[in-house]
Amino acid sequence: IHGIRNAEARITISDLTGKEIYSENGTSSTNNLTKEINMAGYPKGIYLVKVRTEQQSTTKKLVLQ
């Protein structure tokens, strides 16, 4: 996720009903936060990836096909 600057971040993935299926804390050391997450065991569909820091929050759509 671009724009997360040198901060502790909370990463959550939820389905469209709002059920949280994954969460983890991470740290960005540059202007980007990169995290590889194995989603092989999850059903196909649309999920929401939320990244929150003390200063900002962003949400991205993730489509599993």
Salt bridges, closest charged atoms under 4 A:
GLU24 OE2 - LYS35 NZ 2.99
